[in-house]
Amino acid sequence: MDNGSTISVTTHSDEETRSLGARLGDLLERGDILLLHGDLGTGKTRLAQGIARGLGVRQPVTSPSFVLMNEYDGRETLFHVDLYRLDGAEDLDELGLWDYAERGVLVLEWPERGAGVLPGDGLAIELSYGHDEESRDIVIRARGPRGDALAREIGANK
């Protein structure tokens, strides 16, 4: 499903990670789906905080690890989901995630917990530790036509 657009970025602080997310959030529309991959502490929630900023969310954005999903009002509704505690992909149907995607922007942390049943269009974003404690290496990969358009726009504004 990869259309070939891949963007690599290195951020050097939490605020730079949030700023990248804000640039992305500015571009997002209802129905967009972002899959955030990365180990604990690599900045998935920081990126989601920036995405929220770009969507005009005014309330604090926190990790939904213990509640599975947080909903935030902005220019588009942000549904921030953490699948870390999910037992398996079969639990996704019970959550009704696709209904949320139709009503706003869906940002999923730990999407590998739902491997095989996640939608194909959007962006897959891999965050990893950079060369020092503060930096993060971020790879943005297009998944389908909408993801390709988003990746190209982010790449043009890098």
C-alpha positions as CSV (number, residue, x, y, z in Angstrom):
1,M,0.0,0.0,0.0
2,D,3.0,2.2,0.1
3,N,2.9,4.7,-2.7
4,G,6.6,5.4,-2.4
5,S,6.6,8.7,-0.5
6,T,8.9,8.4,2.4
7,I,10.1,11.4,4.4
8,S,12.9,11.2,7.0
9,V,13.2,14.0,9.7
10,T,15.4,14.3,12.8
11,T,14.1,16.4,15.7
12,H,16.4,17.6,18.4
13,S,13.9,18.3,21.2
14,D,10.4,17.5,22.4
15,E,9.3,20.9,21.1
16,E,10.7,20.2,17.6
17,T,8.8,16.9,17.6
18,R,5.6,18.8,18.6
19,S,6.3,21.4,15.9
20,L,6.5,18.7,13.3
21,G,3.2,17.3,14.5
22,A,1.7,20.8,14.4
23,R,2.7,21.1,10.7
24,L,1.1,17.8,10.0
25,G,-2.0,18.7,12.0
26,D,-2.5,21.8,9.9
27,L,-2.9,19.5,6.8
28,L,-5.2,16.9,8.3
29,E,-8.8,16.4,7.4
30,R,-11.7,14.3,8.7
31,G,-11.1,10.7,7.8
32,D,-7.3,10.9,8.0
33,I,-5.6,8.1,9.9
34,L,-2.0,8.1,11.3
35,L,-0.3,5.1,12.7
36,L,2.4,6.0,15.2
37,H,5.1,3.3,15.7
38,G,8.0,3.4,18.2
39,D,9.3,2.1,21.5
40,L,8.2,3.6,24.8
41,G,9.6,7.1,25.2
42,T,10.3,7.8,21.5
43,G,7.9,10.7,21.3
44,K,4.6,9.3,20.0
45,T,2.6,11.3,22.4
46,R,4.7,14.4,21.8
47,L,4.0,14.1,18.1
48,A,0.3,13.6,18.9
49,Q,0.4,16.8,21.1
50,G,1.7,18.7,18.1
51,I,-0.9,17.2,15.8
52,A,-3.6,18.4,18.2
53,R,-2.0,21.9,18.2
54,G,-2.2,21.9,14.4
55,L,-5.9,20.9,14.6
56,G,-6.6,23.8,16.9
57,V,-7.1,21.6,20.1
58,R,-6.8,23.9,23.1
59,Q,-7.0,21.4,26.0
60,P,-3.9,19.4,27.2
61,V,-3.2,16.2,25.3
62,T,-2.1,13.2,27.4
63,S,-1.3,9.6,26.6
64,P,-4.5,7.5,26.5
65,S,-2.6,4.4,27.7
66,F,-5.0,3.6,30.5
67,V,-8.2,4.7,28.9
68,L,-7.5,3.5,25.4
69,M,-8.9,6.6,23.7
70,N,-9.0,10.4,24.3
71,E,-11.2,12.7,22.3
72,Y,-10.3,16.3,21.7
73,D,-12.3,19.1,20.0
74,G,-10.6,21.3,17.4
75,R,-11.0,22.2,13.8
76,E,-11.5,18.5,13.4
77,T,-12.2,16.1,16.3
78,L,-9.0,14.3,17.2
79,F,-9.4,10.7,18.4
80,H,-6.1,9.7,20.0
81,V,-6.0,5.9,20.6
82,D,-3.3,3.8,22.4
83,L,-3.6,0.1,21.5
84,Y,-0.7,-1.0,23.8
85,R,-3.0,-2.7,26.3
86,L,-5.1,-4.4,23.6
87,D,-5.0,-8.2,23.7
88,G,-5.3,-8.7,20.0
89,A,-6.6,-7.4,16.7
90,E,-10.0,-9.0,17.3
91,D,-10.6,-6.4,20.1
92,L,-10.5,-3.6,17.5
93,D,-14.0,-4.4,16.2
94,E,-15.4,-3.9,19.6
95,L,-13.9,-0.4,19.8
96,G,-15.6,0.8,16.6
97,L,-12.4,2.7,15.5
98,W,-13.6,3.0,11.9
99,D,-16.6,4.9,13.1
100,Y,-14.4,7.4,14.8
101,A,-12.2,7.8,11.7
102,E,-15.3,8.9,9.8
103,R,-16.0,11.6,12.4
104,G,-12.6,13.1,12.7
105,V,-8.8,12.4,12.6
106,L,-7.7,9.1,14.1
107,V,-4.2,8.9,15.6
108,L,-3.2,5.3,16.7
109,E,-0.3,4.6,18.9
110,W,1.0,0.9,18.9
111,P,-0.9,0.0,15.7
112,E,1.0,-3.3,15.5
113,R,-1.5,-4.5,18.1
114,G,-4.1,-4.3,15.3
115,A,-1.9,-5.7,12.5
116,G,-3.9,-7.0,9.6
117,V,-7.1,-5.1,10.3
118,L,-6.0,-1.5,10.2
119,P,-7.0,0.6,7.2
120,G,-4.6,1.1,4.4
121,D,-4.7,4.8,3.6
122,G,-3.0,7.5,5.7
123,L,0.5,7.7,7.2
124,A,2.6,5.3,9.1
125,I,5.1,7.2,11.3
126,E,8.1,5.5,12.9
127,L,9.8,7.2,15.8
128,S,13.1,6.1,17.2
129,Y,15.8,7.4,19.4
130,G,18.3,9.6,17.6
131,H,22.1,10.1,18.2
132,D,21.6,11.8,21.6
133,E,19.0,11.7,24.5
134,E,16.9,14.5,23.1
135,S,16.9,13.8,19.3
136,R,14.4,11.6,17.5
137,D,14.6,10.0,14.0
138,I,11.2,10.1,12.4
139,V,10.3,8.3,9.2
140,I,6.9,9.1,7.6
141,R,5.6,6.6,5.1
142,A,2.6,7.1,2.8
143,R,-0.1,4.4,2.9
144,G,-2.4,5.0,-0.1
145,P,-3.2,8.1,-2.1
146,R,-4.2,10.3,0.8
147,G,-1.1,9.4,2.7
148,D,1.0,10.1,-0.4
149,A,-0.5,13.6,-0.6
150,L,0.2,14.3,3.1
151,A,3.7,12.9,2.9
152,R,4.5,15.1,-0.2
153,E,3.1,18.2,1.5
154,I,5.2,17.5,4.7
155,G,8.3,16.9,2.6
156,A,7.8,20.1,0.7
157,N,7.7,22.1,4.0
158,K,10.6,20.3,5.7
